[in-house]
Amino acid sequence: MTKECGGCTLCCRGTLTVQVNEHKVYPGHACPHVVDSGCSIHADPSKPEICDAYRCVWLQQPDMPDWMRPDKVGFILTESDAYPSAVMLTADFDSGRIDGTALFYAIDWCKLKKKTMFYTAKSPATGEYIRGNIMNHPDSFYRTGSMDEIFEPIELFNDG
């Protein structure tokens, strides 16, 4: 059974770092084309290739259960061919909420797949962004600060 995004637009709401036409979309800065019902340019053949090409882990992996759809759990998981041993978790900055059970499921899934999980989240207490990784990786790191202070474009898909 093929999964579909349905009502999920989390990838369009600034959880990914991409260029959509002249607009830079990155954490805290949603795509200007996302609306409550989805994408306002979805049917437009001139929409950027990244919009059709991107598939979150939930869409890609048949073993990822339906209840792990990004908009239901408060974060999106992304794999990249450039970093095959890593998964990027980016929190939904608008809601500020992550489903704890889903987070533990995602961590266990990464362990099973032998992938390091890199994460980006925003502290509701300080407003600072937090970026680090999970899996006792030899290059583990943890940073706090503004997005400009901690940002490294490791999850860019169409940087060019």
BELWO-V934896 format. One line per field, one symbol per residue. ss: DSSP state (a for helix, b for strand, c for the rest). phi: phi as a letter, one per 40 degrees, with the letter a starting at -180 (. if undefined). Layout:
ss: ???
phi: ???
//
This chain:
ss: cccccccccaaacccccbbbccbbbbccbccccbbccbbcccccccccaaaaacccaaaacccccaaacaaaacbbbbbbccbbbbbbbbbccccccccaaaaaaaaaaaaaaccbbbbbbbccccccbbbbbbcccccccbbbbcaaaacccccccccc
phi: .ccbdgccbdcccgcbbabbfcccbadgbcccccbdchbcbdccccccddccccbcddcccccccdccddccbgabbbbbccbccbbbbbcccccgbbcccccccccccccdcfbcbcbbabcccbgccbbaabhfccbdaabbicdccbcbccbcbbca
//
